[in-house]
Amino acid sequence: MAQRTLLLAGNWKMHHDHLEAISTVQKLAWALRDARLPAGSCEVAVIPPFTDLRSVQTLVQGDKLDLAYGAQDLSAHDEGAYTGEVSGRFLARLGCAYALVGHSERRAHHGEDDAQVRAKLEAALRHELVPILCVGESAEVREAGGHLDYVTGQLRAALEGIAAEALGGLVVAYEPVWAIGTGATATAQDAAEMATALRAALRETAGDAVADAARILYGGSVKAENVAEIVAAEDIDGALVGGASLEADGFAALCAAA
Ligand code: PEP
């Protein structure tokens, strides 16, 4: 069985301009140093707005900070007449390690469907960005009892036609829509059940090597107080954190608690 490094990724959404990003990253690096996390115990990443990425790159690379960073979205296209879009190639040139794909806010507010999510996932892979593929059900789907099929269906749709060899570093984030930014968290048992179902679906669609290596995160109102219980599950390899990642000391405390 592959050894999977815990990943704690902070999705800043549309918060922090580039000056605020610089100060937050500096404080986060100091706070993580003070927290003295055991070497190699986890990877911490920030996912700021596009306009912050150049500043974050300068700081992380210039000061050799032990932090990864990535983008909240990317274009399905590599270049051309796509006003307002950002190419995966540009993100890779900025040193991004990760790109979120299919976040529920993109699906809800920008109408991203399974085909677009797959195209963006392919674009990330083309540029050697690790996709953090976000999947998750609404409250209605969960109440009707169809959540396991619905969420594993989103995963299968996103991976359809993609060669298993391309999926080596895949990260999947299970983010129930009803838990994002609401303060409501899935129980550790519910999160663990979904992570196990997602890994089984990965095994079926992409084989053992991909399923064993893929990191499955939970996201949805994760805080320092609940993260340890959530990541204790065998199939959960970290967290995608929104609100609780915005403030450096709080995010560092969450990383230490995990
Ligand atoms: C998110 O935006 O991916 C998220 C999980 O947000 P929050 O932690 O605020 O629920």
Boltz pocket constraint, residues with backbone or C-beta under 6 A from the ligand:
constraints:
  - pocket:
      binder: B
      contacts: [[A, 11], [A, 13], [A, 175], [A, 179], [A, 180], [A, 181], [A, 182], [A, 183], [A, 219], [A, 220], [A, 221], [A, 222], [A, 240], [A, 241], [A, 242], [A, 243], [A, 244]]
      max_distance: 6.0
